[in-house]
């Protein structure tokens, strides 16, 4: 059995094991069903409809970067690729699992897979920065969080500073530095050449200020839409004690935590985070699990749509 298989099985067992524990011992199934009996389904539908804007914003951001590489993808085509990515997100680790498929689907652009990967990395980096900035700014308006959750603030600040330092270090590395490194092994030479191309492409993106501003704008708009989406889920469950402002801090933090490859699609980890968060506002675990299950149901529906697109595309 390979290391990748062992790692996958570990994340699968950890995520679903944690989920089952929370479902059976922390929040009883009967209590969770009772929560759904009082759901505002019109709010649920409205929350789901915001995914339309989410895919549109994501496709627009992705297209901006791809166009810099001379690609001619349409918005509708990129939305279909995003849906296919959401299908693979269902069983690949982290929320970024579908990005592997997106890299493959756009590998025919100039400089191939290397450029395609650089595009996705730059796109995702803009999203993470937007998440952290949104969380930091909104948290400054909730000073009581600073006193009660200081470690979260430290982790957010360190993560943001880490990304800034990484970008600065990347920009300081001279163009062609890796290609000029002497190497006798042919396989290592190929890797260094690929890394050098990757560094150059990403450096072009980072130095293009107009592009960076536009990409960050769409990334920020996307994250605002995501927060509003989760707020509407909360309204559907009648979570009136959680104000809108608090979603702008807690949801980016949750999404940032889910980016780490701990479980498949964040299963279990998302639920544990929401239980801890909802306890702060005086809500019991079944409310948090119901919130998480609605989010998971949305992801499943989108994943099924993406799976159908993938299957019919393969049959063409």
C-alpha positions in Angstrom: 0.0 0.0 0.0 1.5 3.4 -1.1 2.0 6.3 1.3 -0.7 8.3 -0.6 -3.2 5.6 -0.1 -2.4 5.4 3.6 -2.6 9.2 4.0 -6.0 9.2 2.2 -7.4 6.4 4.3 -6.2 8.2 7.5 -7.9 11.5 6.5 -11.1 9.6 5.5 -11.2 7.7 8.8 -10.4 10.8 10.8 -13.0 13.0 9.2 -15.8 10.5 9.1 -14.9 9.1 12.6 -15.0 12.6 14.1 -18.3 13.3 12.2 -19.9 10.1 13.6 -18.7 10.9 17.1 -20.2 14.4 17.0 -23.5 13.1 15.5 -24.0 10.2 17.9 -22.6 11.4 21.2 -22.5 15.2 21.1 -25.6 16.0 19.0 -28.2 13.3 18.9 -29.8 12.5 15.5 -33.3 13.0 16.9 -32.4 16.5 18.0 -30.8 17.3 14.7 -34.0 16.2 12.9 -36.0 18.4 15.2 -33.9 21.4 14.1 -34.8 20.8 10.5 -38.5 20.8 11.3 -38.3 24.5 11.9 -36.1 25.5 9.0 -37.1 28.3 6.7 -36.8 26.6 3.3 -37.2 29.8 1.4 -34.0 31.1 3.1 -32.3 27.8 2.3 -33.1 28.2 -1.4 -31.9 31.8 -1.4 -28.7 30.7 0.2 -28.2 28.1 -2.4 -28.9 30.6 -5.2 -25.9 32.7 -4.1 -23.7 29.9 -5.5 -24.6 31.2 -8.9 -22.8 34.5 -8.1 -20.0 32.6 -6.4 -19.2 30.6 -9.6 -19.6 33.8 -11.7 -17.1 35.7 -9.5 -14.7 32.7 -9.4 -14.8 32.3 -13.2 -14.3 36.0 -13.8 -11.2 36.0 -11.5 -9.8 32.9 -13.2 -10.4 34.3 -16.7 -8.5 37.5 -15.8 -5.4 35.5 -15.0 -5.8 33.0 -17.9 -6.1 35.9 -20.3 -2.7 37.1 -19.3 -1.3 33.8 -20.6 -3.2 34.3 -23.9 -5.9 31.8 -23.2 -9.3 32.3 -24.7 -11.7 30.5 -22.3 -15.2 31.8 -22.0 -16.9 32.5 -18.7 -19.5 29.7 -19.3 -16.7 27.2 -20.0 -14.8 28.1 -16.9 -18.0 27.8 -14.8 -18.4 24.2 -16.1 -14.8 23.5 -15.2 -15.4 24.9 -11.7 -18.4 22.6 -11.3 -16.3 19.6 -12.3 -13.7 20.7 -9.7 -16.5 20.8 -7.1 -17.3 17.2 -8.0 -13.7 16.1 -7.2 -13.7 18.2 -4.1 -16.2 15.8 -2.6 -13.6 13.0 -2.2 -10.2 14.8 -2.5 -8.5 16.2 0.6 -9.1 19.9 1.4 -11.3 22.4 -0.5 -8.5 22.7 -3.0 -8.6 19.1 -4.2 -10.5 20.0 -7.4 -7.8 22.4 -8.4 -5.7 19.4 -9.6 -8.5 18.8 -12.2 -8.6 22.5 -13.1 -4.9 22.5 -13.8 -5.3 19.5 -16.0 -8.3 21.0 -17.9 -6.3 24.2 -18.7 -2.9 22.6 -19.4 -3.1 23.4 -23.1 -2.3 27.1 -22.6 1.1 28.6 -23.4 3.9 26.8 -21.4 1.4 24.0 -20.5 1.0 22.5 -17.1 3.6 24.8 -15.5 1.6 27.9 -16.5 -1.7 26.3 -15.6 -0.4 25.5 -12.2 0.9 29.0 -11.7 -2.5 30.4 -12.6 -4.3 28.3 -10.0 -1.7 29.0 -7.3 -1.9 32.8 -7.9 -5.7 32.6 -8.0 -5.9 30.6 -4.7 -3.3 32.9 -3.1 -5.5 35.9 -3.8 -8.4 34.1 -2.2 -6.5 33.2 1.0 -5.2 36.8 1.3 -8.8 38.1 0.9 -10.0 35.7 3.5 -7.4 36.7 6.0 -7.8 40.5 5.4 -11.6 40.1 5.7 -11.2 38.2 9.0 -8.7 40.7 10.4 -10.7 43.8 9.5 -14.0 42.5 10.8 -12.4 41.2 14.0 -11.1 44.7 14.9 -14.8 45.7 15.3 -15.3 42.9 17.8 -12.9 43.7 20.6 -14.4 41.1 22.9 -13.0 38.4 20.5 -9.5 39.8 21.0 -9.8 39.2 24.8 -11.4 35.7 24.6 -9.6 34.3 21.5 -6.1 35.9 21.4 -4.5 32.8 19.8 -6.8 33.0 16.8 -5.8 36.5 16.2 -2.1 35.6 16.5 -2.6 32.7 14.0 -4.4 34.9 11.5 -1.7 37.6 11.8 1.1 35.2 11.5 -0.5 33.5 8.4 -1.0 36.9 6.7 2.5 38.0 7.5 3.8 34.6 6.3 2.1 35.1 2.9 3.5 38.6 2.6 7.0 37.4 3.4 6.7 34.6 0.9 5.6 37.0 -1.9 8.5 39.3 -1.0 11.0 36.5 -1.1 9.6 35.2 -4.4 10.0 38.7 -5.9 13.6 39.0 -4.6 14.6 35.8 -6.3 16.3 36.8 -9.6 14.7 35.6 -12.9 16.5 32.6 -14.3 18.3 31.8 -11.0 17.1 28.2 -10.8 17.8 27.7 -14.5 21.4 28.8 -14.0 22.0 26.4 -11.1 24.6 23.8 -12.0 23.3 20.3 -11.8 24.7 17.0 -13.1 21.5 14.8 -12.6 19.2 15.1 -15.7 16.1 14.5 -13.6 17.0 17.3 -11.2 17.8 19.6 -14.1 14.3 19.1 -15.5 12.8 19.9 -12.1 14.8 23.0 -11.7 13.9 24.2 -15.2 10.2 23.6 -14.5 10.5 25.5 -11.2 12.3 28.3 -12.9 9.4 28.7 -15.5 6.9 28.5 -12.6 8.8 31.2 -10.7 8.9 33.5 -13.8 5.2 33.2 -14.6 4.2 33.8 -11.0 6.6 36.7 -10.8 4.9 38.2 -13.9 1.6 38.0 -12.2 2.8 39.6 -9.0 4.5 42.5 -10.8 1.4 43.2 -12.8 -0.2 45.7 -10.4 -3.3 46.3 -12.5 -4.0 42.6 -12.7 -3.3 42.1 -9.0 -5.9 44.8 -8.1 -8.5 43.3 -10.4 -7.9 39.8 -9.1 -8.0 40.8 -5.5 -11.3 42.8 -6.1 -13.0 39.6 -7.5 -11.5 37.5 -4.7 -12.8 39.9 -2.1 -16.2 40.0 -3.8 -16.3 36.2 -3.8 -15.5 36.0 -0.1 -18.2 38.6 0.7 -20.7 36.5 -1.2 -19.5 33.4 0.7 -20.1 35.1 4.0 -23.5 36.2 3.0 -24.3 32.7 1.9 -23.5 31.3 5.3 -25.4 34.1 7.0 -28.5 33.1 5.1 -28.0 29.5 6.2 -28.0 30.9 9.8 -31.1 32.8 9.1 -32.8 29.7 7.8 -32.0 28.0 11.1 -33.2 31.1 13.1 -29.7 31.8 14.5 -30.8 35.3 15.5 -28.1 35.6 18.3 -25.3 35.6 15.7 -25.0 39.1 14.1 -24.0 39.5 10.5 -20.7 41.2 11.5 -19.6 38.0 13.4 -19.9 35.9 10.2 -17.3 38.1 8.6 -14.8 36.9 11.1 -15.9 33.3 11.9 -16.6 32.1 8.3 -13.2 33.2 6.8 -11.5 31.6 9.8 -13.4 28.4 9.2 -12.6 28.3 5.5 -8.9 29.0 6.3 -8.8 26.1 8.7 -10.5 23.8 6.1 -7.8 24.6 3.6 -5.4 22.3 5.6 -5.5 18.6 4.5 -6.8 17.1 7.7 -10.0 15.4 6.4 -11.9 14.8 3.1 -13.7 18.0 2.1 -13.4 19.3 5.7 -15.9 16.7 7.1 -15.7 16.5 10.8 -13.4 19.5 11.1 -16.1 21.8 9.9 -18.6 20.4 12.4 -16.2 20.6 15.4 -15.4 24.2 14.6 -19.0 25.2 14.3 -19.9 23.4 17.6 -17.2 25.4 19.4 -18.4 28.6 17.6 -22.1 28.1 18.3 -21.5 27.3 22.0 -20.0 30.8 22.3 -23.5 32.2 21.3 -25.4 29.8 23.5 -26.5 27.4 20.8 -26.4 23.6 21.3 -24.4 21.2 19.2 -27.4 20.1 17.1 -27.7 23.6 15.6 -24.1 23.5 14.5 -24.5 20.1 13.0 -27.6 21.1 11.1 -25.8 24.2 9.8 -22.9 22.0 8.7 -25.2 19.4 7.0 -27.0 22.1 5.0 -23.6 23.3 3.8 -22.6 19.7 3.0 -25.9 19.2 1.1 -25.2 22.2 -1.1 -21.7 20.9 -1.8 -23.2 17.5 -2.7 -25.7 19.0 -5.1 -23.0 21.1 -6.8 -20.7 18.1 -6.9 -23.4 16.0 -8.6 -23.9 18.7 -11.2 -20.2 18.7 -11.8 -20.0 14.9 -11.9 -22.7 14.9 -14.6 -20.8 17.5 -16.7 -17.6 15.4 -16.3 -19.3 12.1 -17.3 -21.0 13.6 -20.4 -17.8 15.4 -21.3 -15.9 12.1 -21.2 -18.5 10.5 -23.5 -18.3 13.2 -26.1 
